[in-house]
Amino acid sequence: MNRWLFWAAQHFAPAISLFTWENVWKKVVTGMDADPAELARGNEELEAAARVLDAHLATRTWLCGDALTLADFAVAAPLMYIERAKVPMAAYRNVLAWFERVQQLPAWRQTHAVW
């Protein structure tokens, strides 16, 4: 589980945060539009990370073993704004199926409703 927590913090979350900043918050905070160069960098970083996650989830329901763990929430958290941030995840169907399972959890639904 610790490996996934560190992986999320060092690889997955930073890649997704580029999309969240550029497509959601940048205009609000700075008044500026998204930077195409930063979005391209985000695509490169996301592709590398999402391939790892998608391959891992090809044969699993949850990230660690057969049960939901903190790792699932840590990796899913950056995807909170997946639609608004226009995070290009369509190619990663195993990740999307897993994220759908996470989104159906009462803890996720109750927390997400606040935002």
C-alpha positions in Angstrom: 0.0 0.0 0.0 2.8 2.4 0.8 4.2 2.1 -2.7 0.9 3.2 -4.2 0.7 6.1 -1.7 4.2 7.3 -2.7 3.5 6.6 -6.4 0.3 8.7 -6.3 2.1 11.6 -4.7 5.1 11.5 -7.0 3.6 10.5 -10.4 -0.1 10.4 -10.7 -1.2 13.4 -8.8 1.4 15.8 -10.3 0.3 14.8 -13.8 -3.3 15.3 -13.1 -2.7 18.5 -11.3 -1.4 20.1 -14.5 -4.9 19.6 -16.1 -6.7 20.7 -12.9 -4.6 23.9 -12.7 -4.7 24.7 -16.4 -8.4 23.8 -17.1 -10.1 24.6 -13.8 -8.3 27.0 -11.5 -5.9 29.0 -13.6 -8.6 31.2 -15.2 -10.2 31.8 -11.8 -6.9 32.7 -10.0 -5.0 34.5 -12.8 -7.6 35.3 -15.4 -5.3 33.6 -18.0 -6.3 30.7 -20.3 -4.8 27.3 -20.3 -1.3 27.0 -21.7 -1.1 24.5 -24.5 2.6 23.7 -23.7 1.6 22.8 -20.1 -1.3 20.7 -21.3 1.1 18.8 -23.6 3.5 18.3 -20.7 0.5 17.0 -18.7 -0.3 14.6 -21.5 3.2 13.1 -21.4 3.3 12.8 -17.7 -0.2 11.4 -17.5 0.4 8.8 -20.2 3.5 7.4 -18.3 1.6 7.2 -15.0 -1.8 6.1 -16.4 -0.2 3.2 -18.3 1.2 1.8 -15.1 -2.1 2.1 -13.3 -4.1 0.7 -16.1 -1.9 -2.3 -16.5 -2.0 -3.0 -12.7 -5.8 -2.8 -12.6 -6.2 -5.1 -15.6 -6.5 -8.1 -13.3 -7.6 -6.4 -10.0 -10.7 -4.8 -8.5 -8.7 -2.7 -6.0 -5.1 -1.6 -5.9 -3.9 -3.7 -3.1 -5.2 -7.3 -2.7 -8.9 -8.0 -2.8 -10.1 -5.2 -0.6 -10.4 -1.4 -0.7 -7.5 0.4 1.0 -6.3 3.9 1.7 -4.3 3.5 -1.5 -7.4 3.5 -3.6 -8.6 6.8 -2.1 -5.1 8.3 -2.5 -4.8 7.4 -6.1 -8.5 8.3 -6.9 -8.4 11.7 -5.1 -6.7 13.6 -8.0 -9.4 12.4 -10.3 -12.1 14.4 -8.4 -12.3 16.9 -11.2 -11.7 14.5 -14.1 -14.5 16.0 -16.3 -14.0 19.7 -15.4 -10.3 19.4 -15.8 -10.6 17.6 -19.1 -8.2 14.9 -17.9 -7.6 12.6 -21.0 -8.4 9.2 -19.5 -10.5 7.6 -22.2 -7.7 5.3 -23.3 -7.4 3.8 -19.8 -10.5 1.7 -19.4 -9.2 -0.3 -16.5 -8.6 2.9 -14.6 -12.0 4.2 -15.5 -13.7 1.0 -14.4 -11.8 1.1 -11.1 -12.6 4.9 -10.6 -16.3 4.1 -11.2 -16.1 1.6 -8.4 -14.5 4.2 -6.1 -17.2 6.8 -7.1 -19.9 4.4 -6.0 -18.6 4.1 -2.5 -20.6 6.0 0.1 -17.5 7.7 1.5 -16.7 9.1 -1.9 -20.2 10.1 -2.8 -20.7 11.9 0.6 -17.4 13.7 0.3 -17.8 14.6 -3.4 -21.2 16.0 -2.8 -19.6 18.7 -0.6 -17.5 19.9 -3.5 
